[in-house]
Amino acid sequence: MRSARDQAAPGDLRKCLVALAGDSLLAATLEHRFDEAELRGHALGNLLLSALTQHTGSLVGAVDELARILEVSGRVLPATTVPVDLVARTLEGREVRGQVEVMASGGIDRVRIDPLDAPVPGDAIDAIVAADLLVVGPGSLFTSVLAAAAVPAVRDAVASAAAPLVYVCNLHPQERESLGYDVGDHVAALERHGLVPDVVVYDPDQLGGAEGVVGAWAARLADEAGTAHDHGRLGAVLGSLVP
């Protein structure tokens, strides 16, 4: 669907909008995936963003309109406005192309986007530079967190921003993509991509290896099941870090 519509992949944008929309039937419905024929596997939210992009004339306009419909507090902005491929280089020097393929690969050294000069919304750069606190993570290390940081203009904006950079470390390594990673390995991957966090928030009950990590901030962050971050606990920690 993305190539047919010649637009950036909407999946992460949809997830951000749904997360910020809170508990509503409409937000939950955007996550619905179809089983029928040519729509099989597509999420309703992705299709809606695609249609809105055609009607508004821009991806940014489409996201803003869907945010208005969902009564989202805050603003969601894409890192690029055109389709890009995620390309990884493994420790053995092998090249892996495509988000799905990268996600299924182990031993990743670095990721980049192709084309490197993909246009970035000016509003996204302005928001990064004006932010009080810059937070990256949690999320799939290479295919989500570092996929956005691989956009040169985004990475440069983060580097030039005055706000502290906070990395929220994943609770567990991700199968294949970051298998065997501890806190230090996550941070090292960020630093290889030009992101040097001032604070690294992690849950020591879930993931170790923070010894020697600059700015390590231990806190109980997991939900009772230990499978996901508890929004209240994480929000309280991040709120305390705002200058």
C-alpha positions as CSV (number, residue, x, y, z in Angstrom):
1,M,0.0,0.0,0.0
2,R,2.8,2.4,0.8
3,S,4.5,2.1,-2.6
4,A,1.1,2.5,-4.4
5,R,0.4,5.7,-2.5
6,D,4.0,7.0,-2.7
7,Q,4.0,8.1,0.9
8,A,5.9,7.4,4.1
9,A,4.9,4.3,6.1
10,P,2.1,5.3,8.4
11,G,2.3,2.6,11.0
12,D,4.4,4.4,13.7
13,L,2.3,7.5,13.2
14,R,-0.9,5.6,13.8
15,K,0.5,4.0,16.9
16,C,1.6,7.4,18.3
17,L,-1.8,8.9,17.6
18,V,-3.6,5.9,19.2
19,A,-1.4,6.1,22.3
20,L,-2.1,9.9,22.8
21,A,-5.8,9.5,22.1
22,G,-6.4,7.5,25.3
23,D,-9.2,5.0,25.8
24,S,-11.8,5.5,23.1
25,L,-13.6,3.2,20.7
26,L,-12.4,5.2,17.7
27,A,-8.8,5.0,18.7
28,A,-9.1,1.2,19.3
29,T,-10.8,0.8,16.0
30,L,-7.8,2.4,14.1
31,E,-5.8,-0.7,15.2
32,H,-8.3,-3.1,13.5
33,R,-6.7,-5.2,10.7
34,F,-8.8,-6.5,7.9
35,D,-9.0,-10.1,6.9
36,E,-10.8,-9.6,3.6
37,A,-9.1,-10.0,0.2
38,E,-6.9,-7.1,-1.0
39,L,-7.2,-5.3,2.4
40,R,-5.9,-8.4,4.3
41,G,-3.4,-7.3,7.0
42,H,-3.9,-3.6,6.6
43,A,-4.8,-1.5,9.7
44,L,-7.8,0.8,9.4
45,G,-5.7,3.7,10.8
46,N,-3.1,3.3,8.0
47,L,-5.8,3.3,5.3
48,L,-7.4,6.4,6.9
49,L,-4.1,8.2,7.0
50,S,-3.5,7.3,3.3
51,A,-6.9,8.7,2.3
52,L,-6.4,11.9,4.4
53,T,-3.0,12.4,2.8
54,Q,-4.7,12.5,-0.6
55,H,-7.4,14.8,0.5
56,T,-5.2,17.3,2.5
57,G,-2.3,17.1,0.1
58,S,0.3,16.3,2.7
59,L,1.2,13.7,5.3
60,V,1.6,16.3,8.0
61,G,-1.9,17.6,7.2
62,A,-3.3,14.1,7.3
63,V,-1.8,13.4,10.7
64,D,-2.9,16.8,12.1
65,E,-6.5,16.1,10.9
66,L,-6.6,12.6,12.4
67,A,-5.2,14.0,15.6
68,R,-8.1,16.6,15.6
69,I,-10.7,13.9,15.1
70,L,-9.2,11.8,17.9
71,E,-8.9,14.9,20.2
72,V,-5.2,14.1,20.7
73,S,-3.3,16.2,23.2
74,G,0.0,17.2,21.6
75,R,1.2,16.8,18.1
76,V,2.6,13.9,16.1
77,L,5.0,14.6,13.2
78,P,6.7,12.3,10.8
79,A,10.5,12.1,10.5
80,T,10.2,12.1,6.7
81,T,7.4,12.9,4.3
82,V,8.4,10.5,1.5
83,P,8.9,6.7,1.3
84,V,12.3,5.6,2.5
85,D,14.0,2.2,2.9
86,L,15.7,1.2,6.1
87,V,19.1,-0.3,5.4
88,A,21.2,-2.1,8.0
89,R,24.9,-3.1,8.0
90,T,25.7,-6.1,10.2
91,L,28.8,-6.7,12.2
92,E,30.0,-9.1,9.4
93,G,29.6,-6.3,6.8
94,R,26.4,-7.8,5.3
95,E,23.7,-5.3,4.0
96,V,20.1,-5.9,5.0
97,R,17.4,-3.8,3.3
98,G,13.8,-3.3,4.5
99,Q,12.2,-2.9,8.0
100,V,10.9,-6.5,8.1
101,E,14.3,-7.9,7.1
102,V,16.2,-5.7,9.5
103,M,13.9,-6.7,12.3
104,A,14.6,-10.4,11.6
105,S,18.3,-9.9,11.5
106,G,20.8,-10.2,14.4
107,G,24.2,-8.6,14.9
108,I,23.3,-5.2,13.5
109,D,26.0,-2.6,13.6
110,R,24.3,0.5,12.0
111,V,21.2,1.6,10.1
112,R,20.6,4.3,7.6
113,I,17.8,5.5,5.4
114,D,17.7,5.4,1.6
115,P,17.6,8.1,0.2
116,L,19.6,10.0,2.7
117,D,18.2,13.3,1.6
118,A,14.6,12.5,2.2
119,P,12.7,15.7,3.1
120,V,11.9,16.4,6.8
121,P,9.0,18.5,7.9
122,G,10.2,21.9,9.1
123,D,7.8,21.7,12.0
124,A,9.5,18.5,13.2
125,I,12.9,20.2,13.3
126,D,11.4,23.2,15.0
127,A,9.8,21.0,17.6
128,I,13.0,19.2,18.4
129,V,15.0,22.4,18.8
130,A,12.3,24.1,21.0
131,A,11.7,21.0,23.2
132,D,12.1,21.2,27.0
133,L,13.1,17.5,27.1
134,L,14.0,15.1,24.3
135,V,12.9,11.5,24.9
136,V,13.9,8.6,22.7
137,G,12.5,5.1,23.3
138,P,11.3,2.7,24.4
139,G,10.7,0.7,21.2
140,S,12.4,-1.5,18.7
141,L,16.0,-0.3,18.9
142,F,17.0,-0.4,15.2
143,T,13.7,-0.4,13.3
144,S,11.9,2.3,15.3
145,V,14.2,4.3,17.7
146,L,17.2,4.5,15.4
147,A,15.2,4.4,12.2
148,A,14.1,8.0,13.1
149,A,17.5,9.0,14.3
150,A,19.0,7.7,11.0
151,V,17.4,10.7,9.2
152,P,20.3,13.1,9.0
153,A,18.3,16.3,9.6
154,V,16.6,14.8,12.6
155,R,19.9,13.6,14.1
156,D,21.5,17.0,13.6
157,A,18.5,18.8,15.2
158,V,18.8,16.5,18.3
159,A,22.5,17.3,18.5
160,S,22.0,21.0,18.3
161,A,19.0,21.2,20.7
162,A,19.6,22.6,24.2
163,A,17.2,20.2,25.9
164,P,18.6,17.1,27.8
165,L,18.4,13.9,25.8
166,V,16.8,11.1,27.7
167,Y,16.8,7.5,26.6
168,V,14.2,5.1,28.0
169,C,15.7,1.7,27.7
170,N,13.7,-1.3,26.7
171,L,12.7,-3.7,29.5
172,H,14.0,-6.7,27.6
173,P,16.1,-7.5,24.5
174,Q,14.0,-8.0,21.4
175,E,14.1,-11.4,19.7
176,R,16.7,-11.3,16.8
177,E,17.0,-7.5,16.5
178,S,18.7,-6.9,19.9
179,L,19.0,-10.4,21.3
180,G,21.5,-10.5,24.2
181,Y,21.6,-6.7,24.6
182,D,21.9,-5.2,28.1
183,V,21.5,-1.5,29.0
184,G,25.1,-0.7,28.0
185,D,24.6,-2.4,24.6
186,H,21.5,-0.3,23.9
187,V,23.3,2.9,24.7
188,A,26.4,1.9,22.7
189,A,24.1,1.4,19.6
190,L,22.6,4.9,20.1
191,E,26.1,6.4,20.4
192,R,27.2,4.7,17.1
193,H,24.4,6.7,15.5
194,G,25.4,10.0,17.0
195,L,22.9,10.0,19.9
196,V,24.6,10.5,23.3
197,P,22.0,10.5,26.0
198,D,22.3,12.7,29.1
199,V,20.1,10.4,31.1
200,V,19.4,6.7,30.6
201,V,16.3,5.5,32.4
202,Y,16.1,1.8,33.0
203,D,14.4,-0.8,35.2
204,P,17.1,-2.8,37.0
205,D,14.6,-5.5,37.9
206,Q,14.2,-6.2,34.1
207,L,17.5,-5.5,32.4
208,G,21.0,-5.2,33.8
209,G,24.3,-4.0,32.4
210,A,24.1,-0.4,33.4
211,E,27.4,-0.3,35.2
212,G,29.6,2.4,33.7
213,V,26.7,4.0,31.7
214,V,26.8,7.7,32.0
215,G,23.6,9.2,33.4
216,A,22.1,5.8,34.3
217,W,18.8,6.4,36.2
218,A,17.4,3.2,37.9
219,A,13.6,3.2,38.5
220,R,10.8,0.7,38.7
221,L,9.2,1.1,35.4
222,A,7.6,-2.2,34.4
223,D,3.9,-3.0,34.8
224,E,2.9,-5.8,37.2
225,A,3.3,-8.4,34.5
226,G,6.8,-7.1,33.7
227,T,6.0,-7.1,30.0
228,A,5.5,-3.4,29.3
229,H,6.3,0.0,30.7
230,D,3.8,1.3,33.2
231,H,2.6,4.7,31.9
232,G,2.2,6.2,35.3
233,R,5.6,5.2,36.6
234,L,7.4,6.2,33.4
235,G,5.5,9.5,33.2
236,A,6.5,10.4,36.8
237,V,10.2,9.8,36.1
238,L,10.2,11.8,32.9
239,G,8.2,14.6,34.6
240,S,10.9,14.8,37.2
241,L,13.6,15.3,34.5
242,V,12.0,18.3,32.9
243,P,14.3,21.3,33.6
